[in-house]
Amino acid sequence: MSRSDSTADASFTERIEDVDVSTEMQGSFLEYAYSVIYSRALPDARDGLKPVQRRILYQMSEMGLRPDRGHVKSARVVGEVMGKLHPHGDTAIYDAMVRMAQPFTLRVPLIDGHGNFGSLDDGPAAPRYTEARLAAPALSMTADLDEDVVDFVPNYDNQLTQPDVLPAAYPNLLVNGASGIAVGMATNMAPHNLIEVVGAARHLLAHPDATLDELMEYVPGPDLPTGGTIVGLAGIKDAYATGRGSFKTRARVSVEAISARKTGLVVTELPYLVGPEKVIEKIKDGVNSKKLSGISDVTDLTDRTKGLRLVIGIKTGFSPEAVLEQLYRVTPLEDSFGINAVALVNGGPQTLGLRELLLVYVNHRIQVVTRRSAYRLARRKERLHLVEGLLVAILDIDEVIQVIRASDDTEQARTRLIDVFELSQIQAEYILELRLRRLTKFSRIELEAERDKLLAEIAELEKLLSSKQAIRTLVSDELAEIAERFGTPRRTVLTEARPSIAGAAAKRQAAILEVQDTATRVYLSVTGRIARVDAQEADVEGAQSRAVPVQRRSKHDAILSVLDTTSRTEIGAVTNLGRLIRFSPVDLPVMPTSSIQLAAGVRIGDYLALSNRAEKVLALVSLESDKSIALGTKQGVVKRVTAGDWANKPDFEIIALKPKDAVVGAVQGGDDDELVFVATDSQLLRFPASSVRPQGRTAGGMAGIKLAAGADVIFFGSVSPEEAESAVVVTIAIGSQTLTGTDPGSAKVSDFSEYPAKGRATGGVRAQRFLKGEDALSLAWVGPAPARAVGPDGSPRTLPESGARRDASGVLLDAVIGAVGAQIS
């Protein structure tokens, strides 16, 4: 051994520390748990994103992968995110990226994927085979990041920075939901409709003390990407109140004739995250194990054109409804979803209800808008400072040039400019860098215009920042713009759960569906949604004439037609093509009696399977009533169809229409009623229904109103003797050359009693005096007060006060009205 080796051995001292294993395990586990909770599994309540999702969107934004540019390889995105921001494996990054691109997972997808991004039954292709770019809604999530709207924090190696949270121009956590499993806790949140969530957020901005019930009038329940039906609303109310609850989702299934002698169940929508292959497998297992009976075959006819279509054949002699009930019980055609709304608030996990989630988001958005406005104000003040310096230089440019030329160096020139012209150092430096081409008369004009513009913008920003209410209003307006750009109609139907018809296990094979025939009231809204409200009692005696005794609350629904009937009685729907379609309300969504939300109903066109998009349902009628149906057409024809003269067909014509004519209104009533026409030239005619002799189905009617040249009928209805004193007439006038939906026009609400009765086939009286630029009525309605108006998107609109003179001019509107109807009674 050499001398140096022995010296090294002598200097080496062994160090051993005794560590308590339980203490070490406890500390390490807590660090791991915190890392999983904060950095991986739980979303932030402000932007609704987990760290990996936020980093993907931010990095794609930094890469310039906008919707108007081409897709890039997903592997490239994964590599950029992993190398710069996310200290974990590529698999976790790609899985999160795929989820944000799947339209069946998110209600508003954030990534536009190109290639195989998977399905409900299969996983995606490898990242080297797929391409991606940001979807349009993702731009609103990352907008204004360069304007100091959020804090930036260091990345994992302190070489780069990343946003601590995204600005999030809409409540992404509620809209797209979230799921994740942390240590000792988990989160599972359902997607919602963007328009509904934005409506609730705007209501909370306008009314900070809004209650949960008020917010639920805007957000009645989840809106799942795959549609389906949610049965049972009590669990949703619990989840919105406490952050925890559950509900059941059912597939949308219809009974159809799949051949001349065979009936089948056709599935067109499945519960959330349930794929058709999983359903087929469970059906096969149920048939083999004798848990399911009456099923002959299952065929998957899903394609990209028609979407999901799963056909389940029913054996002869079996009730399709009974088989469907068994399928709900045994297969994923009925599935449960448990809401556990856990999200990060101020860095810690909290369980949040609907109001708390909206409040966290609203406060975040207020802070974002405030910081953005302060940043813009500072930048504009800086620019104004420079512009004012340039104007000083241009006004006396010869002396400026002389000062610069007489200076020995840049520092001396800067100092002399400051002294001579009383400039700041920044202004002097900017003048020294001024290019000669800016020294023109036109440049001076440009600078003065820019100065005036900057002064106006600074004043506006200072006014905004000085008012908390103005900031809240701006946040609300921006939310409304987002909802208008990216909002889509509700896909999921909300309804109360139906009672199970299952008997004992031994009797399920021969089960027959017996739906209780209860008194019900069917509502059809002006936006084409239909639903029903059942009576509390099961007695059906006199159901055709008895009103359903319920207390109702609805602020936004306008009613086109309402009918008292029973759940198993066939009723009719009259369309603008002169058809009457038979149907039963038994499968309509059942609204709770305490709060009717027709926005959660089903579209009448979908329920009746109207093949022609131009065909619209105008009214609901009883096929068992002794009252005739009155029809009014666009060309002024009136007809009363003899009660009971109905064909034994699913649908049939009840009026012979002339070419280019169409039905504009239909009502069911007696001889004591008064019929009302309103034409585009502002003429209103009322006359007794008894003056129109009832005719058979094949008749073409008779002259109702005498129309002027170029005029058409836009409204036909009736007023009963009981409603005559309280009925109102609503008219809206516009210019005929105005593009539809651009000019709100003027509206007038007057008492129906102001209009004198005239004889049938006369011209009537004027209903509204036109203002300058107006020459036609775009909309009219006559019915019981108060009238309710909605916009083209179904949002509520305000009408003028009633009591205007019969032939007075209208009051200018501030928003376009799409339809007018009655309120729920």
Summary of the structure (lengths in Angstrom):
residues: 825
radius of gyration: 34.3
end to end distance: 105.6
largest distance: 130.5
contacts: 2704
relative contact order: 0.07
helix: 33%
strand: 24%
